[in-house]
């Protein structure tokens, strides 16, 4: 590649991408984000409850397994 080709590629790249400073959102997005975070509800899937129940049954059936489970936590 010679200097002419490099200049041509630079010009094509500059023309194809808009300047970053011109890309501003039309409004402030932070209040909308706060409303979305406040509206979010916490839901626990059934599988998590099943795992917690199985762990409780396991520790009640085999109390000697409690130190082993605590070790792996």
C-alpha positions in Angstrom: 0.0 0.0 0.0 1.2 3.4 -0.7 0.4 6.8 0.9 -2.4 7.5 -1.5 -4.2 4.3 -0.6 -3.8 4.9 3.2 -5.2 8.4 2.8 -8.2 7.1 0.8 -8.9 4.4 3.5 -8.7 7.0 6.3 -11.1 9.3 4.4 -13.5 6.4 3.8 -13.4 5.4 7.5 -14.0 9.0 8.7 -16.9 9.4 6.3 -18.6 6.1 7.3 -18.6 6.7 11.0 -20.4 9.7 12.6 -18.5 11.7 15.2 -19.1 10.3 18.7 -19.8 13.8 20.2 -23.0 14.2 18.1 -24.6 11.0 19.5 -26.5 12.2 22.6 -29.7 10.7 23.9 -32.8 12.9 23.4 -33.6 12.9 27.1 -32.1 12.0 30.5 -32.2 8.2 30.8 -31.4 8.0 34.5 -34.9 8.6 36.0 -36.3 5.9 33.6 -33.6 3.5 34.8 -34.5 4.2 38.5 -38.2 3.5 37.8 -37.3 0.2 36.1 -35.1 -0.9 39.1 -37.9 0.0 41.5 -40.5 -1.8 39.5 -38.5 -5.1 39.4 -39.9 -7.8 41.7 -37.8 -10.6 43.1 -39.1 -14.0 42.2 -37.4 -17.2 43.3 -37.8 -20.1 40.8 -39.3 -23.4 42.0 -36.1 -25.2 41.4 -34.3 -23.1 44.1 -37.0 -24.0 46.6 -36.7 -27.7 45.7 -32.9 -27.5 46.2 -33.3 -25.8 49.6 -35.8 -28.4 50.7 -33.7 -31.3 49.5 -30.7 -29.8 51.5 -32.9 -29.4 54.6 -34.1 -33.0 54.3 -30.5 -34.2 53.7 -29.2 -32.4 56.8 -32.0 -33.6 59.0 -31.6 -37.2 57.8 -27.8 -37.2 58.1 -26.7 -34.6 60.7 -23.1 -35.7 60.4 -23.1 -34.2 56.9 -23.4 -30.6 58.2 -19.6 -30.1 58.6 -19.0 -31.5 55.2 -21.5 -29.2 53.6 -20.1 -26.2 55.5 -16.6 -27.1 54.3 -17.7 -26.9 50.7 -19.4 -23.6 51.1 
